[in-house]
Amino acid sequence: MAIFSVFVVNKAGGLIYQLDSYAPRAEAEKTFSYPLDLLLKLHDERVLVAFGQRDGIRVGHAVLAINGVDVSGKYTADGKEVLEYLGNPANYPVSIRFGRPRLTSNEKLMLASMFHSLFAIGSQLSPEQGSSGIEMLETDTFKLHCFQTLTGIKFVVLADPRQAGIDSLLRKIYEIYSDFALKNPFYSLEMPIRCELFDQNLKLALEVAEKAGTFGPGS
């Protein structure tokens, strides 16, 4: 069991904190000879598989590494342009690792804003007054849990569907936010959280939750 990510969204829908705790990733690595029997295209500044599926490599997977060197966007970590490098027969044989593309910072900001809107729509669609909004969304691979405070701050946790104790974890995160962000004299409300003690205590809380799934009686 695992906790994948934590998001903190302010009352205006802005992402003020995000932590990837554990990211299960289906990856496939294979050594290729020239010519490459996959069609790669640049999309949203990523090199993606556009055609050809084999050995766990799927259409939509991104190039994550070449010969063990990580790829960020369309360039390798040592500055090589991916499509240009793979188009040169002299660079073969070559080992390429594929997997689901990683979310960029801008995409995380956009997703936080979208969830904020969905939360508001959920509240308005409720047949009863005073709806709490979306508290949980469930898929076959993860559950999204949300806790909104009286001041409108949303704490969102993405976790394995089998992970227990998430309600208690959400309130623990709120407690950590109150102790290490709100009480920090250098922190401004509604602004991004950049507090080392907040980071440390949040990571510790996630470790405890993953191992025990609870935070004491009544969890």
Accessible surface in RSA format (square Angstrom, percent):
REM  Atomic radii and reference values for relative SASA: ProtOr
REM  Chains: A
REM  Algorithm: Lee & Richards
REM  Probe-radius: 1.40
REM  Slices: 20
REM RES _ NUM      All-atoms   Total-Side   Main-Chain    Non-polar    All polar
REM                ABS   REL    ABS   REL    ABS   REL    ABS   REL    ABS   REL
RES MET A   1   130.72  67.7  72.32  47.9  58.41 139.1  68.67  58.4  62.06  82.2
RES ALA A   2    11.82  10.9  11.82  18.2   0.00   0.0  11.82  16.6   0.00   0.0
RES ILE A   3     0.00   0.0   0.00   0.0   0.00   0.0   0.00   0.0   0.00   0.0
RES PHE A   4    27.53  13.8  27.04  16.7   0.49   1.3  27.04  16.4   0.49   1.4
RES SER A   5    12.57  10.6  12.57  16.8   0.00   0.0   0.44   0.9  12.13  17.0
RES VAL A   6     0.00   0.0   0.00   0.0   0.00   0.0   0.00   0.0   0.00   0.0
RES PHE A   7    23.10  11.6  23.10  14.3   0.00   0.0  23.10  14.0   0.00   0.0
RES VAL A   8     0.00   0.0   0.00   0.0   0.00   0.0   0.00   0.0   0.00   0.0
RES VAL A   9     1.30   0.9   1.30   1.2   0.00   0.0   1.30   1.1   0.00   0.0
RES ASN A  10    13.23   9.1  13.23  12.8   0.00   0.0   0.00   0.0  13.23  12.8
RES LYS A  11   126.93  61.9 111.09  68.2  15.84  37.7  55.13  49.6  71.79  76.5
RES ALA A  12    86.33  79.4  52.72  81.4  33.61  76.5  61.49  86.6  24.84  65.8
RES GLY A  13     5.16   6.4   0.00   N/A   5.16   6.4   2.89   7.9   2.27   5.1
RES GLY A  14    29.51  36.4   0.00   N/A  29.51  36.4  28.69  78.7   0.83   1.9
RES LEU A  15    25.12  14.0  11.20   8.0  13.92  35.0  11.20   7.9  13.92  37.5
RES ILE A  16     7.38   4.2   3.09   2.3   4.29  10.3   4.80   3.5   2.58   7.0
RES TYR A  17    23.20  10.8  15.53   8.8   7.67  19.9  20.14  15.1   3.06   3.8
RES GLN A  18    41.58  23.3  16.45  12.0  25.13  59.8   8.37  17.8  33.21  25.2
RES LEU A  19    29.35  16.3  27.75  19.9   1.60   4.0  29.35  20.6   0.00   0.0
RES ASP A  20    75.86  53.1  52.22  52.0  23.64  55.9  22.34  52.6  53.52  53.4
RES SER A  21    45.72  38.6  11.52  15.4  34.20  78.8   5.92  12.6  39.79  55.7
RES TYR A  22   113.31  52.9 107.14  61.0   6.17  16.1  74.56  56.0  38.75  47.8
RES ALA A  23    57.49  52.9  34.02  52.5  23.47  53.4  36.52  51.4  20.97  55.5
RES PRO A  24    79.10  57.7  52.97  48.3  26.13  95.0  58.60  48.4  20.50 127.4
RES ARG A  25    76.72  32.2  45.84  23.4  30.87  73.5  10.96  15.0  65.75  39.8
RES ALA A  26    75.56  69.5  58.92  90.9  16.63  37.8  69.89  98.4   5.67  15.0
RES GLU A  27    74.03  42.5  38.40  29.0  35.64  84.8  15.02  29.1  59.01  48.2
RES ALA A  28    15.78  14.5   9.60  14.8   6.18  14.1  15.75  22.2   0.03   0.1
RES GLU A  29    98.57  56.6  63.37  47.9  35.20  83.8  24.89  48.1  73.68  60.2
RES LYS A  30    61.02  29.8  54.74  33.6   6.28  15.0  20.40  18.4  40.62  43.3
RES THR A  31    87.00  61.9  67.62  68.6  19.38  46.2  43.18  58.0  43.82  66.2
RES PHE A  32     7.68   3.8   4.22   2.6   3.46   9.0   7.68   4.7   0.00   0.0
RES SER A  33    83.27  70.4  74.47  99.4   8.80  20.3  39.37  83.8  43.91  61.5
RES TYR A  34   107.18  50.0  81.30  46.3  25.88  67.3  45.73  34.4  61.45  75.8
RES PRO A  35   101.07  73.7  91.91  83.8   9.15  33.3  91.91  75.9   9.15  56.9
RES LEU A  36    34.31  19.1  14.64  10.5  19.67  49.5  14.69  10.3  19.62  52.8
RES ASP A  37    83.33  58.4  54.82  54.6  28.50  67.4  46.43 109.3  36.89  36.8
RES LEU A  38    12.43   6.9   0.58   0.4  11.85  29.8   3.59   2.5   8.83  23.8
RES LEU A  39    86.88  48.4  82.72  59.2   4.16  10.5  85.18  59.8   1.71   4.6
RES LEU A  40    20.59  11.5   5.08   3.6  15.51  39.0   5.08   3.6  15.51  41.7
RES LYS A  41   117.67  57.4 115.23  70.7   2.44   5.8  62.26  56.0  55.41  59.0
RES LEU A  42    74.66  41.6  45.44  32.5  29.22  73.5  45.44  31.9  29.22  78.6
RES HIS A  43   107.94  59.0 104.53  72.7   3.40   8.7  66.30  68.3  41.64  48.4
RES ASP A  44    99.73  69.9  70.73  70.4  29.00  68.6  23.42  55.1  76.32  76.1
RES GLU A  45   105.79  60.7 102.79  77.8   2.99   7.1  55.85 108.0  49.94  40.8
RES ARG A  46    33.80  14.2  33.79  17.2   0.01   0.0  12.97  17.7  20.83  12.6
RES VAL A  47     1.68   1.1   0.00   0.0   1.68   4.0   0.00   0.0   1.68   4.6
RES LEU A  48    26.86  15.0  26.86  19.2   0.00   0.0  26.86  18.9   0.00   0.0
RES VAL A  49     2.42   1.6   0.00   0.0   2.42   5.8   0.00   0.0   2.42   6.6
RES ALA A  50    41.50  38.2  16.62  25.6  24.88  56.6  22.68  31.9  18.81  49.8
RES PHE A  51   146.37  73.2 146.36  90.7   0.01   0.0 146.37  88.7   0.00   0.0
RES GLY A  52    17.55  21.6   0.00   N/A  17.55  21.6  15.18  41.7   2.37   5.3
RES GLN A  53   105.59  59.0  72.37  52.9  33.22  79.1  18.28  38.9  87.31  66.2
RES ARG A  54    78.64  33.0  69.69  35.5   8.95  21.3  37.31  51.0  41.33  25.0
RES ASP A  55    93.97  65.8  58.87  58.6  35.10  83.0  33.60  79.1  60.38  60.2
RES GLY A  56    38.55  47.5   0.00   N/A  38.55  47.5  24.12  66.2  14.43  32.3
RES ILE A  57     0.15   0.1   0.15   0.1   0.00   0.0   0.15   0.1   0.00   0.0
RES ARG A  58   113.35  47.6 113.35  57.8   0.00   0.0  34.47  47.1  78.88  47.8
RES VAL A  59    77.91  51.3  58.26  52.7  19.65  47.3  58.26  50.6  19.65  53.3
RES GLY A  60    31.52  38.9   0.00   N/A  31.52  38.9  26.61  73.0   4.91  11.0
RES HIS A  61    19.94  10.9  19.94  13.9   0.00   0.0  10.13  10.4   9.81  11.4
RES ALA A  62     4.78   4.4   4.78   7.4   0.00   0.0   4.78   6.7   0.00   0.0
RES VAL A  63     5.57   3.7   0.00   0.0   5.57  13.4   0.00   0.0   5.57  15.1
RES LEU A  64     5.08   2.8   4.89   3.5   0.19   0.5   4.89   3.4   0.19   0.5
RES ALA A  65     0.75   0.7   0.34   0.5   0.41   0.9   0.51   0.7   0.24   0.6
RES ILE A  66     5.87   3.3   4.22   3.1   1.65   4.0   4.22   3.0   1.65   4.5
RES ASN A  67    74.99  51.7  48.75  47.1  26.24  63.2  29.46  70.9  45.53  44.0
RES GLY A  68    58.73  72.4   0.00   N/A  58.73  72.4  28.78  79.0  29.95  67.1
RES VAL A  69    48.35  31.8  44.86  40.6   3.49   8.4  48.35  42.0   0.00   0.0
RES ASP A  70    82.49  57.8  79.17  78.8   3.31   7.8  23.13  54.4  59.36  59.2
RES VAL A  71    12.09   8.0   1.05   1.0  11.04  26.6   1.28   1.1  10.81  29.3
RES SER A  72    90.44  76.4  77.83 103.9  12.61  29.0  43.65  92.9  46.79  65.6
RES GLY A  73    32.31  39.9   0.00   N/A  32.31  39.9  16.79  46.1  15.53  34.8
RES LYS A  74    54.34  26.5  53.14  32.6   1.20   2.9  11.35  10.2  42.99  45.8
RES TYR A  75   100.70  47.0 100.51  57.2   0.18   0.5  66.00  49.6  34.70  42.8
RES THR A  76     9.32   6.6   3.31   3.4   6.01  14.3   3.33   4.5   5.99   9.1
RES ALA A  77    80.54  74.1  39.34  60.7  41.20  93.7  49.53  69.8  31.01  82.1
RES ASP A  78    83.51  58.5  47.87  47.6  35.64  84.3  43.67 102.8  39.84  39.7
RES GLY A  79    54.93  67.7   0.00   N/A  54.93  67.7  31.20  85.6  23.73  53.1
RES LYS A  80    91.58  44.7  85.57  52.5   6.01  14.3  63.21  56.9  28.37  30.2
RES GLU A  81    45.71  26.2  38.95  29.5   6.76  16.1  26.64  51.5  19.06  15.6
RES VAL A  82     0.00   0.0   0.00   0.0   0.00   0.0   0.00   0.0   0.00   0.0
RES LEU A  83    60.74  33.8  51.38  36.8   9.36  23.5  51.68  36.3   9.06  24.4
RES GLU A  84   132.56  76.1 117.82  89.1  14.74  35.1  49.81  96.3  82.75  67.6
RES TYR A  85    37.43  17.5  32.43  18.5   5.00  13.0  18.87  14.2  18.57  22.9
RES LEU A  86     9.96   5.5   5.05   3.6   4.91  12.3   5.39   3.8   4.57  12.3
RES GLY A  87    47.08  58.1   0.00   N/A  47.08  58.1  30.17  82.8  16.91  37.9
RES ASN A  88    66.01  45.5  62.70  60.6   3.31   8.0  13.33  32.1  52.68  50.9
RES PRO A  89    74.53  54.3  64.67  58.9   9.87  35.9  64.85  53.5   9.68  60.2
RES ALA A  90    88.50  81.4  49.29  76.1  39.21  89.2  62.29  87.7  26.21  69.4
RES ASN A  91    37.87  26.1  26.84  25.9  11.03  26.6   6.37  15.3  31.50  30.4
RES TYR A  92    28.90  13.5   6.07   3.5  22.83  59.4   6.80   5.1  22.11  27.3
RES PRO A  93   102.32  74.6  85.87  78.3  16.45  59.8  86.11  71.1  16.21 100.8
RES VAL A  94     0.98   0.6   0.07   0.1   0.90   2.2   0.98   0.8   0.00   0.0
RES SER A  95    26.52  22.4  25.06  33.4   1.46   3.4  18.70  39.8   7.82  11.0
RES ILE A  96     0.00   0.0   0.00   0.0   0.00   0.0   0.00   0.0   0.00   0.0
RES ARG A  97    49.33  20.7  49.12  25.0   0.21   0.5  14.08  19.2  35.25  21.4
RES PHE A  98     0.00   0.0   0.00   0.0   0.00   0.0   0.00   0.0   0.00   0.0
RES GLY A  99     0.00   0.0   0.00   N/A   0.00   0.0   0.00   0.0   0.00   0.0
RES ARG A 100   162.50  68.2 162.50  82.8   0.00   0.0  38.81  53.0 123.69  75.0
RES PRO A 101    46.58  33.9  32.35  29.5  14.23  51.7  33.06  27.3  13.52  84.0
RES ARG A 102   105.85  44.4  97.39  49.6   8.46  20.2  55.37  75.7  50.48  30.6
RES LEU A 103    90.79  50.6  71.34  51.0  19.44  48.9  71.35  50.1  19.44  52.3
RES THR A 104    64.37  45.8  57.20  58.0   7.17  17.1  60.63  81.4   3.74   5.7
RES SER A 105    87.15  73.6  78.28 104.5   8.87  20.4  38.13  81.2  49.02  68.7
RES ASN A 106   115.25  79.5 108.73 105.1   6.52  15.7  25.93  62.4  89.32  86.3
RES GLU A 107    41.22  23.7  40.36  30.5   0.86   2.1  19.24  37.2  21.98  17.9
RES LYS A 108    36.20  17.7  36.20  22.2   0.00   0.0  11.70  10.5  24.50  26.1
RES LEU A 109    86.45  48.1  82.14  58.8   4.30  10.8  82.43  57.9   4.01  10.8
RES MET A 110   105.87  54.8  98.77  65.4   7.09  16.9  66.01  56.1  39.85  52.8
RES LEU A 111    71.96  40.1  67.90  48.6   4.06  10.2  68.12  47.8   3.84  10.3
RES ALA A 112     5.56   5.1   0.02   0.0   5.54  12.6   5.25   7.4   0.31   0.8
RES SER A 113    52.71  44.5  52.53  70.1   0.18   0.4  17.42  37.1  35.28  49.4
RES MET A 114   100.81  52.2  96.44  63.8   4.37  10.4  91.90  78.1   8.91  11.8
RES PHE A 115    18.83   9.4  17.67  10.9   1.17   3.0  18.32  11.1   0.52   1.5
RES HIS A 116    41.67  22.8  41.45  28.8   0.22   0.6  23.82  24.6  17.85  20.8
RES SER A 117    55.80  47.2  51.40  68.6   4.40  10.1  28.97  61.7  26.84  37.6
RES LEU A 118    87.55  48.8  85.90  61.5   1.64   4.1  85.90  60.3   1.64   4.4
RES PHE A 119    11.10   5.6  11.10   6.9   0.00   0.0  11.10   6.7   0.00   0.0
RES ALA A 120    42.81  39.4  37.82  58.4   5.00  11.4  42.54  59.9   0.28   0.7
RES ILE A 121    85.61  48.7  85.56  63.7   0.05   0.1  85.56  61.6   0.04   0.1
RES GLY A 122    23.72  29.3   0.00   N/A  23.72  29.3  15.77  43.3   7.95  17.8
RES SER A 123    36.15  30.5  26.01  34.7  10.14  23.4  22.11  47.1  14.03  19.7
RES GLN A 124   149.56  83.6 116.08  84.8  33.48  79.7  46.04  98.0 103.51  78.5
RES LEU A 125   137.57  76.6 113.91  81.5  23.65  59.5 116.64  81.9  20.93  56.3
RES SER A 126    33.94  28.7  13.68  18.3  20.26  46.7  11.04  23.5  22.90  32.1
RES PRO A 127   133.68  97.4  92.60  84.4  41.08 149.3 104.71  86.5  28.97 180.0
RES GLU A 128   128.36  73.7 122.94  93.0   5.41  12.9  48.13  93.1  80.23  65.5
RES GLN A 129   181.98 101.8 155.39 113.6  26.59  63.3  65.97 140.4 116.01  88.0
RES GLY A 130    80.09  98.8   0.00   N/A  80.09  98.8  42.68 117.1  37.41  83.8
RES SER A 131    44.54  37.6  14.84  19.8  29.69  68.4  12.31  26.2  32.23  45.2
RES SER A 132    64.71  54.7  45.59  60.8  19.12  44.0  44.40  94.5  20.31  28.5
RES GLY A 133    14.32  17.7   0.00   N/A  14.32  17.7   2.88   7.9  11.44  25.6
RES ILE A 134    33.05  18.8  27.02  20.1   6.04  14.6  32.92  23.7   0.13   0.4
RES GLU A 135   104.76  60.1  97.07  73.4   7.68  18.3  31.13  60.2  73.63  60.1
RES MET A 136    90.22  46.7  68.44  45.3  21.78  51.8  57.57  48.9  32.65  43.3
RES LEU A 137    75.15  41.9  72.97  52.2   2.17   5.5  75.15  52.8   0.00   0.0
RES GLU A 138   110.06  63.2  76.18  57.6  33.88  80.7  20.73  40.1  89.33  72.9
RES THR A 139    55.64  39.6  41.86  42.4  13.78  32.8  52.47  70.5   3.17   4.8
RES ASP A 140   136.23  95.4  97.65  97.2  38.58  91.2  51.18 120.4  85.05  84.8
RES THR A 141    90.52  64.4  78.65  79.7  11.87  28.3  68.28  91.7  22.24  33.6
RES PHE A 142    60.19  30.1  60.19  37.3   0.00   0.0  60.19  36.5   0.00   0.0
RES LYS A 143    43.21  21.1  43.21  26.5   0.00   0.0   3.54   3.2  39.68  42.3
RES LEU A 144    22.86  12.7  22.86  16.4   0.00   0.0  22.86  16.1   0.00   0.0
RES HIS A 145    19.17  10.5  19.17  13.3   0.00   0.0  13.65  14.1   5.52   6.4
RES CYS A 146     7.68   5.8   0.11   0.1   7.57  17.8   0.00   0.0   7.68   8.3
RES PHE A 147    39.33  19.7  36.99  22.9   2.35   6.1  39.33  23.8   0.00   0.0
RES GLN A 148    70.10  39.2  47.47  34.7  22.63  53.9   4.54   9.7  65.56  49.7
RES THR A 149     7.53   5.4   0.36   0.4   7.17  17.1   3.31   4.5   4.22   6.4
RES LEU A 150   192.30 107.1 154.95 110.9  37.35  93.9 158.84 111.6  33.45  90.0
RES THR A 151    95.81  68.1  82.09  83.2  13.72  32.7  82.74 111.1  13.07  19.8
RES GLY A 152    14.55  17.9   0.00   N/A  14.55  17.9  14.10  38.7   0.45   1.0
RES ILE A 153     5.64   3.2   5.64   4.2   0.00   0.0   5.64   4.1   0.00   0.0
RES LYS A 154     4.72   2.3   4.72   2.9   0.00   0.0   0.13   0.1   4.59   4.9
RES PHE A 155     0.00   0.0   0.00   0.0   0.00   0.0   0.00   0.0   0.00   0.0
RES VAL A 156     6.04   4.0   6.04   5.5   0.00   0.0   6.04   5.2   0.00   0.0
RES VAL A 157     0.00   0.0   0.00   0.0   0.00   0.0   0.00   0.0   0.00   0.0
RES LEU A 158    37.79  21.0  37.79  27.0   0.00   0.0  37.79  26.5   0.00   0.0
RES ALA A 159     0.04   0.0   0.04   0.1   0.00   0.0   0.04   0.1   0.00   0.0
RES ASP A 160    17.35  12.2  16.64  16.6   0.71   1.7   0.00   0.0  17.35  17.3
RES PRO A 161    38.01  27.7  26.70  24.3  11.31  41.1  26.80  22.1  11.21  69.7
RES ARG A 162   169.78  71.3 148.99  75.9  20.79  49.5  74.09 101.3  95.68  58.0
RES GLN A 163    13.52   7.6   0.71   0.5  12.82  30.5   0.01   0.0  13.52  10.3
RES ALA A 164    58.10  53.4  50.21  77.5   7.89  18.0  58.02  81.7   0.09   0.2
RES GLY A 165    18.98  23.4   0.00   N/A  18.98  23.4   8.21  22.5  10.77  24.1
RES ILE A 166     7.13   4.1   4.02   3.0   3.11   7.5   4.02   2.9   3.11   8.4
RES ASP A 167    95.48  66.9  93.40  93.0   2.08   4.9  25.37  59.7  70.12  69.9
RES SER A 168    17.97  15.2  10.53  14.1   7.44  17.1   9.07  19.3   8.90  12.5
RES LEU A 169     0.00   0.0   0.00   0.0   0.00   0.0   0.00   0.0   0.00   0.0
RES LEU A 170     3.42   1.9   3.42   2.4   0.00   0.0   3.42   2.4   0.00   0.0
RES ARG A 171   127.01  53.3 121.93  62.2   5.08  12.1  55.22  75.5  71.78  43.5
RES LYS A 172    64.63  31.5  61.49  37.7   3.14   7.5  23.04  20.7  41.59  44.3
RES ILE A 173     0.00   0.0   0.00   0.0   0.00   0.0   0.00   0.0   0.00   0.0
RES TYR A 174    74.23  34.7  74.23  42.2   0.00   0.0  40.12  30.2  34.10  42.0
RES GLU A 175    88.83  51.0  82.47  62.4   6.37  15.2  31.93  61.8  56.90  46.5
RES ILE A 176     6.34   3.6   6.34   4.7   0.00   0.0   6.34   4.6   0.00   0.0
RES TYR A 177     5.04   2.4   5.04   2.9   0.00   0.0   3.51   2.6   1.53   1.9
RES SER A 178    30.19  25.5  29.57  39.5   0.62   1.4  21.39  45.6   8.80  12.3
RES ASP A 179    54.73  38.3  43.92  43.7  10.81  25.6   9.47  22.3  45.26  45.1
RES PHE A 180    58.69  29.4  52.18  32.3   6.52  17.0  55.73  33.8   2.96   8.5
RES ALA A 181     0.00   0.0   0.00   0.0   0.00   0.0   0.00   0.0   0.00   0.0
RES LEU A 182    76.47  42.6  49.05  35.1  27.43  68.9  49.89  35.0  26.58  71.5
RES LYS A 183   149.09  72.7 119.88  73.6  29.22  69.6  85.27  76.8  63.82  68.0
RES ASN A 184    42.18  29.1  33.99  32.8   8.19  19.7   9.37  22.5  32.81  31.7
RES PRO A 185   121.05  88.2  79.00  72.0  42.04 152.8  93.02  76.8  28.02 174.2
RES PHE A 186   186.57  93.3 153.99  95.4  32.58  84.8 160.71  97.4  25.86  74.0
RES TYR A 187    31.94  14.9   7.17   4.1  24.77  64.5  11.46   8.6  20.48  25.3
RES SER A 188    67.23  56.8  59.30  79.1   7.93  18.3  28.03  59.7  39.20  54.9
RES LEU A 189   121.84  67.9 106.19  76.0  15.66  39.4 106.19  74.6  15.66  42.1
RES GLU A 190    51.69  29.7  45.87  34.7   5.82  13.8  35.12  67.9  16.57  13.5
RES MET A 191   104.87  54.3 104.87  69.4   0.00   0.0  75.95  64.6  28.92  38.3
RES PRO A 192    50.52  36.8  43.47  39.6   7.06  25.7  43.47  35.9   7.06  43.9
RES ILE A 193     8.63   4.9   0.06   0.0   8.57  20.7   0.06   0.0   8.57  23.3
RES ARG A 194   199.09  83.6 163.07  83.1  36.02  85.8  75.95 103.8 123.14  74.6
RES CYS A 195    10.67   8.1   5.39   6.0   5.28  12.4   6.54  16.6   4.13   4.5
RES GLU A 196   126.97  72.9 113.71  86.0  13.26  31.6  44.56  86.2  82.41  67.3
RES LEU A 197   102.47  57.1 101.17  72.4   1.30   3.3 101.17  71.1   1.30   3.5
RES PHE A 198     0.09   0.0   0.09   0.1   0.00   0.0   0.09   0.1   0.00   0.0
RES ASP A 199    44.37  31.1  44.37  44.2   0.00   0.0   8.36  19.7  36.01  35.9
RES GLN A 200    91.22  51.0  81.48  59.6   9.74  23.2  38.41  81.8  52.80  40.0
RES ASN A 201    41.76  28.8  38.61  37.3   3.14   7.6   3.27   7.9  38.49  37.2
RES LEU A 202     0.00   0.0   0.00   0.0   0.00   0.0   0.00   0.0   0.00   0.0
RES LYS A 203   102.54  50.0 100.86  61.9   1.68   4.0  48.97  44.1  53.57  57.1
RES LEU A 204   104.62  58.3 102.47  73.3   2.15   5.4 104.01  73.0   0.61   1.7
RES ALA A 205     3.25   3.0   0.61   0.9   2.65   6.0   3.08   4.3   0.17   0.5
RES LEU A 206     4.53   2.5   4.53   3.2   0.00   0.0   4.53   3.2   0.00   0.0
RES GLU A 207    89.63  51.5  88.02  66.6   1.61   3.8  28.13  54.4  61.49  50.2
RES VAL A 208    58.54  38.5  55.58  50.3   2.96   7.1  58.50  50.8   0.04   0.1
RES ALA A 209     0.33   0.3   0.33   0.5   0.00   0.0   0.33   0.5   0.00   0.0
RES GLU A 210    51.72  29.7  38.77  29.3  12.95  30.8   8.37  16.2  43.34  35.4
RES LYS A 211   178.87  87.3 138.60  85.0  40.28  95.9  95.66  86.1  83.22  88.6
RES ALA A 212    63.25  58.2  31.83  49.1  31.42  71.5  40.46  57.0  22.80  60.4
RES GLY A 213    10.80  13.3   0.00   N/A  10.80  13.3   5.35  14.7   5.45  12.2
RES THR A 214    54.33  38.6  50.92  51.6   3.40   8.1  45.35  60.9   8.97  13.6
RES PHE A 215    57.83  28.9  27.92  17.3  29.91  77.8  35.46  21.5  22.37  64.0
RES GLY A 216    36.39  44.9   0.00   N/A  36.39  44.9  27.87  76.5   8.52  19.1
RES PRO A 217   146.65 106.9 111.53 101.7  35.13 127.7 123.62 102.1  23.03 143.1
RES GLY A 218    90.20 111.2   0.00   N/A  90.20 111.2  44.39 121.8  45.81 102.6
RES SER A 219    64.24  54.3   4.24   5.7  60.01 138.2  21.58  46.0  42.66  59.8
END  Absolute sums over single chains surface
CHAIN  1 A    12595.9       9805.6       2790.3       7227.3       5368.6
END  Absolute sums over all chains
TOTAL         12595.9       9805.6       2790.3       7227.3       5368.6
